[in-house]
Amino acid sequence: MPRLVAESYRRLLAQRGVVTVIRTPFQWVMSSPVIEIETGGYMGEVGLYVPLVQEPEASRILEGEDDAEAEQGAGSGANG
């Protein structure tokens, strides 16, 4: 996905306690000759990785189901 989108997802997941890593295609090699890539200036395609044990939680968050559950929980507490 484009890095801008991946960074947005990464921040959303991090706020909810999900561990994430963004990898550019150039990070798979030992050294990179382009300083923009190393300093985060690369805005091309990247991979966003989460630990396998947190994948279901990350999917719920990104699909918006986590927000719906939080709203229902807050609503039932106010009515109860």
N, C-alpha and C positions, 0 to 999 in steps of 0.2 A: 504494500500500500504506500501511497505518498507519505513522506516523513511528517508533513504537517498533520495529517490525519492520525498517524501512529502516535505522535506526541500528545495529541488531544486525548486519545484513548488511554495512553499510558498514565496521564495525569488523573483521569477519571478513576482508573483502576487503583492507582496508588492512594487516592483519597479514601478508598474503601478497604485498604489493606492488602491488595493483591500485588505480589511481586512481579515486576515486568522488566524486560530487557529489550532494547531496540538495537538491531544489528544492521549495518549497511553492508552491501556486497563487498566492500573493500576491507571490512574488519575480519574477513576470513583469511586474509593473507597476513604475513608477519609484519610487514611495514607498508605504509601508504605514502606515496610521493606527493599527494595533494593535501595541503594544510587545511583547506575548507572542509574536507571530509573528516579529518581528525578532530576539528573544533566544532563540529555540528552544523557547519554551513551547507552540507550536502542535503538537498531537498528532494532527491530522487526516490526510487523505490527502496523500501526497507522491510525488514521482518520484525514483527512484535511477538515476543515470546513470553509465556507465563508458565510456571511450574505445572506439570500434569495434574497434581493434586488440587490446584486452584482453578483449573480450566472450567469446571461447571459453574463455579462462582463468577468467574470473569464473563462467561457467556450470559449469565443472568443479568449482570450489571450492564453489559453492552446492549442487550436486547431490551433493557428498561424494566424488566420484571422485578428487579431489586427495589426500584423506586416505587412501584405499585404496591409491593408488600409493605414498605415503610409507611406509605400513606394510609393503607388499610389499618396497620397497627396503631398509628397515631389517631385515626378516626374512631376506632373501637375504644381506645383509652379515654377519649373525650366524652363518649356516649355512655360509658360504663360507670 
